[in-house]
């Protein structure tokens, strides 16, 4: 029987060389871009209590910030919003947009300096076109405090785990490929042995015996029962 181990070894080596050649080259670390200067803060005072949402949006977006505002004709509702302090234009719009969301309305930035006031149900359509809903950021859940033992086991921030990188993916793939190849070789061996046993089996010998009834005396010489003898009549012609 010809062994498949050398062929399998050559296949695995060729596969490893191919995958190693395909690994991306680690890029040199680049200097992070310097963030632009923060927007200037201004002092705003707004007090809306059960005010029509269209009027409040016009006062904030157009009157205070001098941006363009497009109002959906389906907008119909009131809003309550209070602002008293220093805000950037972005922060003020997000705070006001959060108050609108509570009334099933949405303030969406469709283009730089252009905003739209629509019912909340129509927001996904504008978001699919690249619109951004103006709302406050969701609070981030704080991580639980780790003990000394947990901190030793926990990976450092920004340090990926070994199985998340290209080398880890390659090792996992090779382990799976080796397991599959071993299963294939074992299955082939069992199949060949089963076929060899089937060929080596000898056909069973057939013993022929005479099954005819044997009589101790010939039938002609046996005594005939007169009651069972059929009479014969002579032909008198």
C-alpha positions as CSV (number, residue, x, y, z in Angstrom):
1,X,0.0,0.0,0.0
2,X,1.4,3.4,-1.0
3,X,1.5,5.9,1.9
4,X,0.0,9.4,1.4
5,X,2.0,11.0,4.2
6,X,4.8,12.5,2.0
7,X,2.2,13.9,-0.4
8,X,0.3,15.4,2.5
9,X,3.5,16.9,4.0
10,X,4.3,18.6,0.7
11,X,0.8,20.0,0.5
12,X,0.9,21.5,4.0
13,X,4.3,23.1,3.4
14,X,3.2,24.6,0.1
15,X,0.0,25.9,1.8
16,X,2.0,27.5,4.6
17,X,4.4,29.2,2.2
18,X,1.5,30.6,0.2
19,X,-0.3,32.0,3.3
20,X,2.9,33.5,4.7
21,X,3.5,35.2,1.4
22,X,0.0,36.6,1.4
23,X,0.3,38.1,4.9
24,X,0.1,41.9,4.8
25,X,3.3,43.8,5.6
26,X,3.1,45.7,8.8
27,X,2.8,49.4,8.0
28,X,5.1,51.8,9.8
29,X,3.4,53.7,12.5
30,X,2.2,57.0,11.3
31,X,1.9,60.2,13.4
32,X,-1.8,60.8,14.3
33,X,-3.3,63.8,12.7
34,X,-3.7,66.8,14.9
35,X,-7.3,67.4,15.8
36,X,-8.7,70.7,14.6
37,X,-9.3,73.4,17.2
38,X,-12.5,73.1,19.2
39,X,-15.4,75.2,18.0
40,X,-15.7,78.5,19.8
41,X,-18.2,78.5,22.7
42,X,-21.0,81.0,23.0
43,X,-23.5,81.8,25.7
44,X,-27.1,80.8,24.8
45,X,-30.3,81.2,26.6
46,X,-33.4,79.3,25.4
47,X,-36.6,78.5,27.3
48,X,-39.3,76.6,25.4
49,X,-42.3,75.2,27.2
50,X,-44.9,73.4,25.1
51,X,-43.7,75.4,22.1
52,X,-44.5,74.3,18.5
53,X,-41.5,72.3,17.3
54,X,-41.3,74.2,14.1
55,X,-41.0,77.6,15.8
56,X,-38.5,76.3,18.3
57,X,-36.3,74.8,15.6
58,X,-36.4,78.0,13.5
59,X,-35.3,80.0,16.6
60,X,-32.4,77.6,17.3
61,X,-31.2,76.6,13.9
62,X,-31.9,79.7,11.8
63,X,-32.0,82.5,14.4
64,X,-29.2,81.5,16.7
65,X,-26.8,79.5,14.5
66,X,-27.7,80.9,11.0
67,X,-28.0,77.5,9.4
68,X,-30.5,76.3,6.8
69,X,-33.5,74.4,8.0
70,X,-35.9,72.2,5.9
71,X,-39.2,71.4,7.6
72,X,-41.2,68.3,6.7
73,X,-44.9,69.2,6.2
74,X,-45.8,66.2,8.4
75,X,-44.1,67.7,11.4
76,X,-46.8,68.6,14.0
77,X,-45.9,68.7,17.7
78,X,-44.6,70.7,20.6
79,X,-41.3,70.6,22.5
80,X,-40.0,71.7,25.8
81,X,-36.3,72.7,25.9
82,X,-34.2,74.7,28.3
83,X,-30.6,75.9,27.6
84,X,-28.7,78.4,29.7
85,X,-24.9,78.4,29.4
86,X,-21.9,78.1,27.1
87,X,-22.4,75.8,24.1
88,X,-20.7,75.1,20.8
89,X,-23.0,75.0,17.8
90,X,-22.7,71.2,17.6
91,X,-23.4,70.7,21.3
92,X,-26.5,73.0,21.2
93,X,-28.0,71.2,18.2
94,X,-27.4,67.8,19.8
95,X,-29.0,68.9,23.0
96,X,-32.0,70.4,21.2
97,X,-32.3,67.3,18.9
98,X,-32.5,65.0,22.0
99,X,-35.4,67.0,23.2
100,X,-37.1,66.6,19.8
101,X,-36.6,62.9,19.9
102,X,-38.7,62.7,23.1
103,X,-41.6,64.1,21.0
104,X,-41.1,61.6,18.1
105,X,-39.4,64.3,16.0
106,X,-35.8,64.3,14.6
107,X,-33.3,67.0,13.7
108,X,-31.0,65.6,11.0
109,X,-27.9,67.2,9.4
110,X,-28.3,66.4,5.7
111,X,-25.3,68.6,4.5
112,X,-22.8,70.9,6.1
113,X,-24.8,73.8,7.4
114,X,-28.2,72.2,6.3
115,X,-30.6,70.6,8.7
116,X,-34.0,68.9,8.3
117,X,-36.8,68.6,10.9
118,X,-38.8,65.5,10.1
119,X,-41.0,63.0,12.0
120,X,-38.9,60.3,13.8
121,X,-40.4,57.6,11.6
122,X,-38.8,59.3,8.5
123,X,-35.4,59.6,10.0
124,X,-34.1,56.2,8.7
125,X,-34.7,57.3,5.1
126,X,-32.5,60.4,5.5
127,X,-29.9,58.4,7.5
128,X,-29.6,56.0,4.5
129,X,-28.6,59.0,2.4
130,X,-25.9,60.0,4.8
131,X,-27.8,62.1,7.2
132,X,-26.8,62.4,10.9
133,X,-29.3,62.5,13.7
134,X,-28.5,65.3,16.1
135,X,-28.7,63.8,19.6
136,X,-26.6,63.4,22.7
137,X,-24.1,60.6,22.8
138,X,-25.2,57.4,24.7
139,X,-23.6,57.1,28.1
140,X,-20.6,54.7,28.1
141,X,-20.8,51.9,30.6
142,X,-17.8,52.0,32.9
143,X,-15.6,48.9,33.0
144,X,-15.6,47.0,36.3
145,X,-12.5,47.4,38.5
146,X,-10.0,44.7,38.0
147,X,-8.1,43.1,40.8
148,X,-4.3,42.5,40.7
149,X,-4.7,39.0,39.3
150,X,-7.2,40.1,36.7
151,X,-5.0,43.0,35.6
152,X,-2.1,40.7,35.1
153,X,-4.2,38.5,32.8
154,X,-6.0,41.3,31.0
155,X,-4.4,42.5,27.7
156,X,-3.1,46.0,27.5
157,X,-5.3,48.6,25.7
158,X,-4.5,48.6,22.0
159,X,-2.6,45.3,22.2
160,X,-4.6,42.8,20.2
161,X,-4.9,39.2,21.4
162,X,-2.8,36.6,19.6
163,X,-5.8,35.0,18.0
164,X,-7.0,38.2,16.6
165,X,-4.0,38.9,14.3
166,X,-2.9,37.3,11.0
167,X,-0.6,34.9,12.7
168,X,-3.3,33.6,15.0
169,X,-5.7,33.2,12.1
170,X,-3.0,31.3,10.2
171,X,-2.4,29.0,13.2
172,X,-6.1,28.2,13.6
173,X,-6.4,27.5,9.8
174,X,-3.4,25.2,9.8
175,X,-4.7,23.3,12.9
176,X,-8.0,22.8,11.1
177,X,-6.3,21.7,7.9
178,X,-4.0,19.2,9.8
179,X,-7.1,17.7,11.6
180,X,-8.9,17.3,8.3
181,X,-5.9,15.7,6.6
182,X,-5.4,13.3,9.5
183,X,-9.1,12.3,9.3
184,X,-8.8,11.8,5.6
185,X,-5.7,9.6,5.9
186,X,-7.3,7.5,8.7
187,X,-10.5,7.0,6.6
188,X,-8.5,6.0,3.5
189,X,-6.5,3.4,5.6
190,X,-9.7,1.9,7.0
191,X,-11.3,1.7,3.6
192,X,-8.3,0.0,2.1
193,X,-8.1,-2.6,4.9
194,X,-11.8,-3.3,4.5
195,X,-11.4,-3.9,0.8
196,X,-8.4,-6.1,1.3
197,X,-10.3,-8.3,3.8
198,X,-13.2,-8.6,1.3
199,X,-10.8,-9.8,-1.5
200,X,-9.1,-12.3,0.8
201,X,-12.3,-14.1,1.8
202,X,-12.6,-17.6,0.3
203,X,-15.9,-18.7,-1.2
204,X,-17.6,-21.3,1.0
205,X,-17.2,-25.0,-0.1
206,X,-20.4,-26.6,-1.2
207,X,-21.0,-30.3,-0.2
208,X,-23.1,-32.2,-2.6
209,X,-24.9,-35.2,-1.2
210,X,-27.3,-37.7,-2.7
211,X,-30.7,-36.9,-1.3
212,X,-32.6,-39.7,-3.1
213,X,-34.5,-42.3,-0.9
214,X,-32.7,-45.5,-0.6
215,X,-34.6,-48.8,-0.2
216,X,-33.3,-52.0,1.3
217,X,-35.0,-54.2,-1.3
218,X,-35.8,-53.4,-4.9
219,X,-39.4,-52.3,-5.6
220,X,-39.9,-55.2,-8.1
221,X,-39.0,-57.8,-5.5
222,X,-41.2,-56.3,-2.7
223,X,-44.4,-58.1,-1.8
224,X,-47.4,-56.5,-3.4
225,X,-50.6,-55.8,-1.5
226,X,-53.4,-57.5,-3.5
227,X,-55.8,-54.7,-2.5
228,X,-53.6,-52.2,-4.1
229,X,-53.0,-54.1,-7.4
230,X,-54.9,-52.8,-10.4
231,X,-56.5,-55.8,-12.2
232,X,-55.7,-56.2,-15.9
233,X,-58.2,-57.6,-18.4
234,X,-57.2,-59.6,-21.4
235,X,-58.4,-58.5,-24.8
236,X,-60.6,-61.2,-26.3
237,X,-60.5,-60.3,-30.0
